[in-house]
Amino acid sequence: MPAVDINSATAADLDAVDGLRGHGFEIVRYREERGRFTKIRQLDEVPGLAGVLSDAQRDALTVAAAPD
């Protein structure tokens, strides 16, 4: 399964990722309020996600560059 881009994924897409179930809405809201993520570790700033994800779970995610 390809990595999920946390900058373009929907809340439902994010909820389907192991470790993120139930947090998709908060991730999308954070992204809309603060702008695009520049690194996966920024997910720790999303309420309820600090220290939750393992390295293996983070490997299922990506941060794509902003479109031109």
trRosetta pair geometry for C-beta under 8 A, 3 or more apart (Angstrom, degrees):
i j d omega theta_ij theta_ji phi_ij phi_ji
1 60 7.4 15 94 -144 112 101
3 59 7.5 -106 -104 153 112 49
3 60 5.9 170 -125 177 70 34
3 61 5.8 85 -171 -179 99 5
3 62 3.9 88 122 -23 132 109
4 9 5.0 36 175 -78 103 145
4 13 5.8 165 -148 154 124 106
4 14 6.8 155 147 -95 145 56
4 16 7.8 156 -83 75 151 97
4 17 5.4 -107 24 -73 151 128
4 60 6.3 21 14 143 96 82
4 61 5.5 -39 65 -112 82 63
4 62 6.9 166 75 24 31 78
5 8 4.6 20 99 35 122 98
5 9 5.8 165 75 -33 61 90
5 61 7.7 120 -104 -168 17 66
5 62 5.2 -40 -94 79 63 92
5 63 6.9 110 -151 -116 73 22
5 64 4.5 -10 -134 -9 131 110
6 9 6.0 -40 -114 23 30 116
6 14 7.0 71 -123 -103 74 113
6 27 6.5 -95 -160 176 101 129
6 31 7.4 -170 149 -78 83 134
6 37 5.2 -1 99 31 117 149
6 40 7.1 130 2 -115 143 67
6 43 6.9 -102 -139 -74 161 109
6 61 5.5 27 -40 -168 108 116
6 62 7.3 -177 0 74 79 38
6 63 6.0 -31 45 -90 100 73
7 31 6.7 165 -127 -144 52 136
7 36 4.9 24 -129 -144 120 95
7 37 5.6 -136 -71 36 89 89
7 63 6.0 84 -23 -148 113 66
7 64 5.7 -124 49 47 125 84
7 66 7.7 -114 171 -87 155 62
8 64 6.6 -8 -6 38 118 130
9 13 3.8 -132 -166 92 99 131
9 14 5.0 122 120 -53 129 84
9 24 7.8 -102 126 -141 108 101
9 28 8.0 -117 95 -80 72 95
10 13 4.6 104 49 2 72 101
10 14 7.1 -141 94 -2 40 86
10 24 7.3 27 126 180 56 126
10 28 7.1 7 -164 -86 40 138
11 14 5.8 -58 -150 40 32 110
11 15 6.2 36 152 -23 66 107
11 24 3.4 113 -169 134 64 110
11 25 4.7 35 -137 -73 137 54
11 27 7.3 155 -114 56 69 93
11 28 4.9 -71 -69 -10 88 139
12 15 5.6 -51 -144 35 31 114
12 16 6.7 36 154 -25 61 104
12 24 6.3 120 -44 161 17 167
13 16 5.9 -59 -161 28 30 114
13 17 7.6 34 145 -27 61 99
13 24 7.2 138 60 -133 52 129
14 17 5.8 -46 -162 16 43 114
14 20 5.0 -100 166 144 79 142
14 23 6.8 -95 137 90 116 76
14 24 3.6 148 75 -114 107 88
14 27 5.2 -149 -172 56 166 145
14 28 7.1 -160 9 -41 146 92
15 20 6.3 -129 -105 115 26 92
15 21 5.3 63 -167 -128 70 50
15 22 6.5 94 -129 -30 98 28
15 23 7.2 162 -95 47 67 53
15 24 3.9 -63 -43 -24 84 132
16 20 7.9 -2 54 74 34 109
16 21 7.7 69 -82 -89 13 79
17 20 4.3 33 74 29 101 124
17 21 7.6 -157 69 -48 51 62
17 57 7.2 105 156 -169 100 92
17 60 5.6 161 -150 114 107 129
17 61 6.8 51 -154 -71 157 95
18 21 7.6 -12 -130 -24 28 100
18 57 5.5 -124 97 -118 93 100
18 60 6.7 95 40 19 94 164
19 52 6.3 146 -174 134 97 97
19 53 4.9 93 157 -110 145 77
19 54 6.9 -141 -92 18 148 79
19 57 3.9 32 1 -152 154 153
20 23 4.9 -106 -167 57 66 110
20 24 6.3 82 148 -63 108 71
20 27 7.1 -8 -158 -29 120 146
20 49 7.9 9 -116 -112 74 119
20 53 7.6 15 -62 -86 80 113
20 57 7.8 160 -29 176 85 121
23 26 5.2 -58 -165 44 68 113
23 27 5.8 70 138 -28 87 102
23 46 6.9 94 -180 128 117 134
23 48 6.0 -161 -111 100 110 122
23 49 5.9 96 -157 -72 153 108
24 27 5.7 -58 -148 35 30 111
24 28 6.3 25 159 -15 67 107
25 28 6.0 -58 -149 39 29 107
25 29 6.2 28 155 -18 65 110
26 29 5.7 -55 -144 39 30 112
26 30 6.2 35 155 -22 65 106
26 46 5.4 116 132 178 107 110
26 47 5.9 -114 -163 61 137 88
26 48 6.2 73 77 40 175 122
26 49 7.5 179 103 -26 132 112
27 30 5.7 -53 -148 34 29 113
27 31 6.4 29 153 -18 63 107
27 43 7.0 -13 -116 -128 109 92
27 46 5.5 -10 -94 -127 64 159
27 49 7.7 66 -77 -44 94 152
28 31 5.6 -55 -148 37 32 113
28 32 6.3 30 154 -18 66 107
29 32 5.7 -55 -145 38 31 110
29 33 6.2 22 158 -13 66 112
30 33 6.0 -64 -145 42 26 105
30 34 5.9 -22 173 22 66 116
30 45 7.2 142 -163 104 140 93
30 46 4.8 -95 -36 -107 162 93
30 47 7.9 -179 -72 10 120 78
31 34 6.9 -75 -125 56 18 81
31 35 7.2 -70 -168 109 54 15
31 36 6.7 30 -156 -106 94 34
31 37 6.5 -56 -106 -30 98 89
36 63 7.8 117 165 -165 97 101
36 66 5.9 -154 1 -81 172 101
37 40 7.4 65 155 -88 135 29
37 42 4.8 -175 -142 65 97 138
37 43 7.4 13 -125 -55 145 71
37 63 5.1 -113 103 -121 102 120
38 42 6.7 96 44 -32 66 143
38 63 6.4 97 -178 160 16 151
39 42 5.5 120 70 -17 71 97
39 63 6.1 -112 -103 7 20 160
40 43 6.2 -23 174 -4 58 112
40 58 5.0 105 150 -161 145 105
40 61 5.3 125 -123 97 117 121
40 62 7.6 -54 -72 -117 110 18
40 63 6.1 -142 -55 -28 66 111
41 44 5.9 -19 176 3 64 114
41 58 7.9 19 -70 -135 58 142
42 45 5.4 -35 -174 18 64 117
42 46 7.8 75 136 -26 68 89
43 46 5.4 -36 -165 12 54 117
43 49 5.1 -88 154 138 86 146
43 53 6.4 31 98 3 138 143
43 58 7.9 -165 32 -110 139 95
43 61 7.7 19 -41 129 145 172
44 49 6.1 -134 -111 110 29 91
44 50 4.7 67 -167 -117 78 61
44 51 6.7 66 -130 -33 104 50
45 49 7.9 -6 53 69 30 110
45 50 7.6 70 -71 -79 20 90
46 49 4.4 31 74 23 98 130
48 52 7.3 15 144 -37 61 148
49 52 5.0 -96 -155 26 50 126
49 53 6.8 10 -173 -18 96 101
53 57 4.5 -130 -159 87 88 125
53 58 5.3 104 142 -57 126 85
54 57 4.8 98 52 7 75 100
54 58 7.1 -136 97 -4 41 87
55 58 5.5 -54 -148 37 35 114
55 59 6.6 46 150 -30 64 99
56 59 5.6 -46 -156 22 34 118
56 60 7.7 35 147 -20 58 96
57 60 5.9 -49 -166 22 42 112
57 61 7.6 28 143 -10 63 107
58 61 5.7 -65 -161 37 46 110
